[in-house]
Amino acid sequence: MNEQLRLTAMSLGVFDVYLMDICGTTIAASSYRKERSFVGRSFDCRPYFVQAVEGGLGRYFAMGTTSGERGYFFAAPVMDNRRILGVIAIKFNVKPFEEAWSGGASDIIVTDLSDIIFMSKREDWHFRTLAPLRGKVFNLIAETRQYPLDRLLRLDVERTAINSFFELISIDGADFVLSAQTLPDVGWKVLHQIPAGPARTQAVFVFSLAGLLILLTVLSAAIVLQRRHRTRERMEEQERANEVLEQLVVQRTSDLNTANAQLKLEVAERTATEERLRSTQKELIQAGKLAALGQMSAALSHEIYQPLTAMKAYADNAATFLDSNRVSDARENVTWISKMADRMAALSGHLRNFARRPKDTVGLVDIFLVLDDAIELMGTRLRAVNSEATFFIA
């Protein structure tokens, strides 16, 4: 496997290809013949390993902890169906890219999102920063061993914005015109630096060209002003038409508001009428109840007189029984007196329920209680004609 990875690295032209187990320990690598081989090394702290072992594709730029060479790492999980067995990683050396840039007059700098330089044709700028490092960023670099901590020093940088695309930057006293582009997919910033001297010469040419453009602009402006005058006249006519339309809308809205107010007044009157009707209906119902009570007064007086007469007789007999020391007979008479009192109390309760003023709320009513009250009130008449009440409920 080591030899196969070595041949693969040679054919791809990459720095190293290595295979790690699920714990991050390298079990095979193309560098197995080198003095600083990856075999046996653990890279579990590297973010590219963590991303790959979680099932994703890992990408990361860092300085190698074993080789001491800067490189860009790609990593992918090794899977058996859906089970992750390990991680395969490839490291690219960035020196060939820097050597390709060295022949140009301008300079290309690549930084991460924390403004740490990791690619530049100037080696003394490697791992230098363009901005102060925050504590969290520094701790994360230390934890993942991404860069050498002793080289994370800030360059003497001063920046002045020229426009939204360019800015003038001074690094250690050298002036450059800088343009930047962010590559969010890989977390890079690519800075293109041009020495300020040639840029100033180019600026003079640009300003001369701008003067010619200004002359053309003045001529164009005269034409534009004439067209704007005509456009303004058309807009004024349109505004006058809009004012007439707005007046019509206001008038129609006023008519609608008047009609709406009239409708609200009629609704309020009808609501008040309904309230009066409900109140009248309640009074009629109460009057009907009281009239019915008046009609039943004769029967009710008879119904009450009988228990009172019986209670008087039972009381007299109980006294006689007590005098004769017939306690059991006296107790039986007292029991009958209690039953008569319960009957009168029940009759009184029925009368109160019947005479009670109806409530405004509507709810469920136990029909059996209502029927019991009615039968109890009409009990004398029913018994007088020897009648029985029977109910059928569907």
Secondary structure, DSSP 8 states (H G I E B T S, - for coil): -HHHHHHHHHHHT-SEEEEEETTSBEEEETTTTSTT--TT-B-TTSHHHHHHHTTS-EEEEEE-TTT--EEEEEEEEEEETTEEEEEEEEEEESHHHHHHHTTSSSEEEEEETT-BEEE-S-GGGTT-BSS---HHHHHHHHHHT-S-GGG--B--EEEEE-SSSEEEEEETTEEEEEEEEEETTTTEEEEEEEEHHHHHHHHHHHHHHHHHHHHHHHHHHHHHHHHHHHHHHHHHHHHHHHHHHHHHHHHHHHHHHHHHHHHHHHHHHHHHHHHHHHHHHHHHHHHHHHHHHHHTHHHHHHHHHHHHHHHHHHHHHHHHHHHTT-HHHHHHHHHHHHHHHHHHHHHHHHHHHHHS---S------HHHHHHHHHHHTHHHHHHTT--------
